[in-house]
Amino acid sequence: MILEARGVTAGYGGAPILDGVSLGLEPGTFTAVIGPNGSGKTTLLRTLLGLLAPSAGEVLLDGHPLSAAPRLEVARAAALVAQDAPPLWDFTALEAVLLGRHPRRASGWFDGDADVRAAQDALAAAGAADFASRRVATLSGGQQQRVAIAAALAQEPRALLLDEPTANLDLAAQVQTYALVRDLCRSRRIAALAVTHDVTLAAMFCDRVAVLVAGRILKAGTPAEALTAEVLTKAFGTPVVVTPHPAGGTPVVLPTPEARR
């Protein structure tokens, strides 16, 4: 495991949001965490990154306590693609990605030739090389998300954590984003975790899915194991139908007419 939560309880101001959560991220695998609003998904990301200390249980990085690891080591191991990151409107895509080099930058402050090459490689890996010189403000939402992923890749992480990576993207950009992350897992042996509401896309592209409800994992497993009508109806409090996708057989989640009443 690259990152692993073992029996983690965590929250804010003494109020637990997560309650005994265990979840591991293995190299080369793409995991989705789904669940209703307020279930603790973003809190889980913060805890896995060491930004929030658990009150019980522990987070491990390469089998060792994350709490004992220097922040620079954590930043080099795990990168976050945040949902609410400030847009870098006045930067070019290449400049924005170079900001992601900070944990790896030899001088600590100034970009060297190796940093520029790494940023260019990250843009290429994210399918964003063609707009490296364009201002971020001129890019579409899907292109901006590719730049954000490239900035995370510039850290050369072994774990990639994404918070609602397809929020506000059109259908094509949603599919492209999920396919990109899955391919990065395969080609670079990265362990990726995405917090998402896109249940059907998670089923199509992720190796494992964890259903988080009220701070506890209700079910975890392959998409077929975790995304059943029984589990999702219980998780979201609304009746759903789960049917195989006609192209590939992965679970497709549909609301039922009763949900409109």
Protein Blocks (a to p, Z undefined) as FASTA:
>chain_A
ZZdcehiacdeehiafbghiacdddehiacddeddehilpmmmmmmmnopaccfedcdde
ehiafklpcfklmmmmpccddfklccdfkbcfklmmmmmmmmmmmnlmaccfklmmmmmm
mmmmnopmmmmmpcfklpcfklmmmmmmmmmmmnopabdcdehklgoiafklmmmmmmmm
mmmmmmnopacddddfblmlmmmmpmbdcddeehiafbgcdfklmmcfklmmmmnopacd
ddddfbhopacddddfklmZZ
